[in-house]
Amino acid sequence: MSDRRGFSPEPSITLDLSRRKSRSAAIARGAQERIEPYASALRISIDQLGKNRLARAGSLVLACIVLTAVFADLFASQLPIMCKLHGTVYVLPNVVRPAALAGYDCARVADEAEAGDWSVSPLVKFGPQQTHARGHADVLVPPMHGGHPLGTDAHGRDVFARLVHGTRTVLGIGAIAVFAFAGIGILLGSLAGFFGGMLDAIVARVIETLTSFPTLIFVLVVQAVLPNPTTLTLLVAIGLTRWTEVARLVRAEVLLVSAQDYVTAARALGASPGRVLRRHVMPNAVAPALVAATFGIASVILIEAALDFLRVGVPDTASSWGETLSEARDQPGAWWLLAFPGALVFVTVAALNLVGEALRDALDPRLRDGAYGAVGR
């Protein structure tokens, strides 16, 4: 113990440890300095979004819609959520669809239940494609009758189940289409704006050509020409027309960012064009694309609903809000076929627009600079 208390490190070891600590501290300070502008901009953008009451309301509505799409089988399904039938316990049969319950529905499970059997039913005991229960079809039942909270259509299908499961179709098509055309627009717009020359001229001519065609008319033509239109062809048609707006925004932003001093300094230091574009230009030029993508989801939802209303959209086997709206064309007296899906489309598009406008304001450099000054004070 006395030897340990009397031990003192050699001066060379102490000097080496001090150098290592100084080097580590310098590396940490350099990393913090590099990420500070991005962290500050992100923090300020989040603060701006949080201060907007309409953005919070829109985000809450969108969160509810997304959760409805994820847990649609818990809200409306042809089979129970859990059940015990004939001595066998089934967990989430409405999701996994076991072969032993083929041809069953909630009503048949209840009818064949024996002593000791039980079941946990969803909120609505009907699936989106189910047309009858116990051998009887409830056709054009008004809301709040016969276990159908939002009524049924001309085929006896529950409107609530169609709308809940149609949320998956609407959000899925909107998200995939936006990812597709946003990716194409960001890629072509950034390359055209950064490299210029012949590539810029070609991209500009393509944008002008595709912009001259209305998106809805172009998608209608594509869906009508194809012998067997599918959801994939719908996504491709939307993606081929909507990327032009994103490309124009990104190209203009890339041209602006490329003229900044830090980009010129990176080029002077010998950075390759690809590195300059990837590390210095793109992180500061994609903000308009994010805003355009938010508004793009709303436009895709409207296009999909319009196509389904005209009966040239997704296949009949898939539930969608527009397909339910189209049923009202043949049944003018069934007001619920028009009111409920129309309200869903309106609320979803309005929520997306509110979030998009708030995101645009939060990413606006002028507002961001003002907020940064306020934070600094």
Secondary structure, DSSP 8 states (H G I E B T S, - for coil): -HHHHT----HHHHHHHHHHHHHHHHHHHHHHHHHHHHHHHHHHHHHHHHH-HHHHHHHHHHHHHHHHHHTHHHHB-SS-SEEEETTEEEESHHHH--GGGTT--HHHHHHT--TT-EEE--SB---TT---BTTB--TT--TTBTTBTT-B-TTS-BHHHHHHHHHHHHHHHHHHHHHHHHHHHHHHHHHHHHH-HHHHHHHHHHHHHHHTS-HHHHHHHHHHHSSS--HHHHHHHHHHHHHHHHHHHHHHHHHHHHTSHHHHHHHHTT--HHHIIIIIIGGGT-HHHHHHHHHHHHHHHHHHHHHHHTT-SS-TTS--HHHHHHHHHH-TT-THHHHHHHHHHHHHHHHHHHHHHHHHHHT-HHHHHHHHHHHH-
